[in-house]
Amino acid sequence: MKHLRLLVLLLVSASMSYGQNLDSVFQTLKFRNIGPFRGGRSVTASGVVGDPLTYYMGTTGGGVWKTEDAGAYWKNISDGFFEMGSVGAVAVSESDPNVVYVGMGEHAPRGVMTSYGDGMYKSTDAGKTWKKIGLEKTQHIARVVIHPKNPDIVYVAAQGALHGPTQDRGIYKTTDGGVTWAKVLYVNDLTGCSELSMDMSNPQVLYATMWHHQRMPWQVVSGGPGSGVYKSSDGGATWEKIHKGLPKEMGKMAISVSRANPDKVFLLMESDSDKELGGLFVSDDAGKNWNKVSGDHRLIQRAWYYIEVFTDPQDENTVYVLSAPALRSIDGGKTWETLSSSHGDHHDLWINPTNSKNMVLADDGGAAITFNRAESWTTLDNMPTAQFYRINVDNEFPYNIYAGQQDNSSVKIASMSLGSYSIGERDWTRSAGGESAFLAFDPDDPRYVMGGSYLGTIEILDMKSKAGTGVMAAPIQYLSMAARDMKYLYDWNAPIIWSKHHSRQPKRKRPGKRN
């Protein structure tokens, strides 16, 4: 026993010494950005009224970014101020563009790659500096709405924790610029606010959608007794349900009041899909009555990830819905066209209230700007904001980093660009598999890379010829298939690992050549 205690003491002492030595090593290391400059997921973006060159983008892992030349160059403005990187909402004051509020925690809650936030931040100098202003426990914020004449009056749609019950959700209001907050609407500990819309002609009037939701390891709960549509006519002091004409089964919803006609309100609703109850609803009497105008499945697909509706501020009959595609209707929601965009999986849209041809769109590829009503968009290939699931490296010189980018291809990128002053486009290329890829290869000879994607998709790619082939356990596409109907079950992140115990085959001798 005495010897055992001595051995344990020596092991503890050695591990502590080793840890301290590692700490001293890491303290001297400095991170450097190696790219690639290809945009990643954003769920919020905003322009600035009166300044068509300036825009803000909130990313789901890299904080807040700003451009002052209409998207030609983006720079991070939150590093050194923010404690976390996942942004759910960005809002710029219309009366004082120096005032910017940011709500943390992305509001499109994926099962993977979803990060919570730590409340609210505020800048009074257009993003040069930031101050944390509370609501730390809200975790996921869906929208921030600023009074059009008074930047000290702000409403926050707190969606709340994704995985469990909490009372830190609902709608919060401040009248002193974030010094103090009051919870003005709360339903229950599983119901948060998924969207909040203000009548800009009468800021006392607000519309809100409350979402009863929870993500569990085996199930996504979207809808329940707490879900509902609410209206306040006194600046959030009191709220009333406005359900006349709506289905009883309510899942995730979004709402938008027309700036061109404040009596017209659009509501996008997830409901009972078996009964075809969901779709787009419109009220022509400020929420007193609702009528369904479209049941187009594109509007409500994959509801927990999308469900976004926005009205044109200059035309009451033009409405936008964001989903996997970006959609627009010019007849009040009856018919729809698919818009061009720089990426897919769209989450937020800011429309310039004085010029509705000018918009900024946030999606899984970043934020893009248009000045011609979505005919063309600025590039996403100038922002190093991509999310990567995991990394792997080889033993070449310079060594290469391999990773799967969320909603994009996997990437192979060099750690150094020989003969150049920086790592550029020539130093990276796609690799095997897709976004959730585990990438497996012989690190000493990485010509052939095996990469996965979600639901059992596996590819082997020859990095030299760029020829690839599928090696799935079964040639079955499992997307949209119920688990009980699948032949094999796969996690979104199914591991693929190269065996270090597998020795490479010896090179064959060339005929007629001596050793």
C-alpha positions, 0 to 999 in steps of 0.5 A: 500500500505504501508503494502504491501511494508513492506511485500515485503521488509521483504520477500526480506530480508528473502530470501536474508538471507536464501540464504546467510545461504545456501551459508555458508552451501554449502561452507563447503560441500565436494563432494565425488565420490560414483561411480559406476565405470562403464564407460560413453560416450566418443567421443575421445581417443588417444594413444601415439606413442612410448608408448603402455601403455599410452592413453588419453580419453576425456569424454562428462561430466568428462573432460580428463582421462589418463592411463599409464598402458594400461587401468588397471587404469584411472585417471582424469587429467583435474580437477582444470584446465578445466572450463567445462567438455565436450571434443570433441577431444584429440590429442598427438604430435607424435614428442613430446609426452609431448604436448597434445591438447584438443578441448572442446565440444562433436562432436556427437550432441545428442538432450539430454545430449549434452554439449558445450565446451569452446575452446582449452586447451594445456599441455606441460607436458603430462597432469600434467598441462593445459593452456587455449589457446583460441577459446572459442566460437567454442562450439563443436570441432570435431578434432585436428590435429598436424603437425607430426614434429612440435607440434606448428602447429595445425589445429582445426576442429570447428563444432560450435554451435549446435542450432543456427548460429555463425561465430565461426566455420570452420577450425582454424590454429596456428603456435605458439602453440596456442598463436594466431589462424587464421581461414583458412576455413569458409563457412557460419554461419551454417556450421562447420567442422565435420572431418579433415585428414592430409597426414602425408607424406606431412603435407601441404595436408589436407582434410576436410568435412564441415557440414551444420547442426542445431538442432531445437526442432522439427527437425534435419537439417543435410545437406544444401548448406554449406556442402562440401568436401575440400582439401588444398595443401598449409597447409590451405592457400587455399582450393578447393572443390573436388566433382567429382563423389559425390552426390549433396545432402550432409549431415554429412561426414567424411574423412580419407587419407591413411597413407599407400598410400596417394593417397587413400582417403576414404569418408563416406557420408550421402546423400538422403536416399530415393534415396540410395545415401549415403555410402562409397566413395573412391578416388585413385587419392588424391581426384580428382575423387570419386567412391562409393564402399559401400551403406551398411546402417550400415555405415551411420545409425543415421548419426548425431550421428556417421559417422566416418571413419578411415584408417589402417596406414599400409594397404591401403585396411583396413578401419574402420567405427564406428556406432552403431556397429564397422565395418571393411573392408579388401577389400577397403570397399566392404565387412564388418565384425562386430568387438567385442567391450566393448560397443556400439555406437562408436565415435572415433578410434586411430590406432597406426601408427607403429602397427595397431594391437594396437588401442583405441576405444571411445564409449558410454561406455568409452575408451577401448584398444586392442593389437590384432586387436580388438579380445579383449578389456580392461575393461570399468568397472574401470572408474567413467565417467558415465552420469546420466540424473537425480537422486532420493533418498529413506529414507532408512539407508544408503539412496540409490541414483537412476539414469538412466545412458546414454546408459546403465541401471538405477542404485541404489547405496548406499550412504555408505557401512556399514562394509566396507571402501568404496562403491564397486560393492556389493553396487550397482545394476540395477533398473527399466527402462533404460538410460533416466529413471525417477525412481518413488517409495515410499521413505519409502518403495522402494521395487517396482520401476517404471522406464521409458526409451525413447518413453514411455517404462515403467517397474515396478521392484521388487527390492527384487526378480528382477522380472519386468513387463511392464506397457506401455500405449500401447505395442508398440515399437516406435523406428525408427517410425515417430511421425505421425505414433505413437499412443501416443507421448512421449518425450525421458525423459517422467516424472514418479513421485510418488505421495506424496499424495498416502498413502500406503495400511495398512498391513493386519493382519495375521490370528490368531494373536492378536494385 
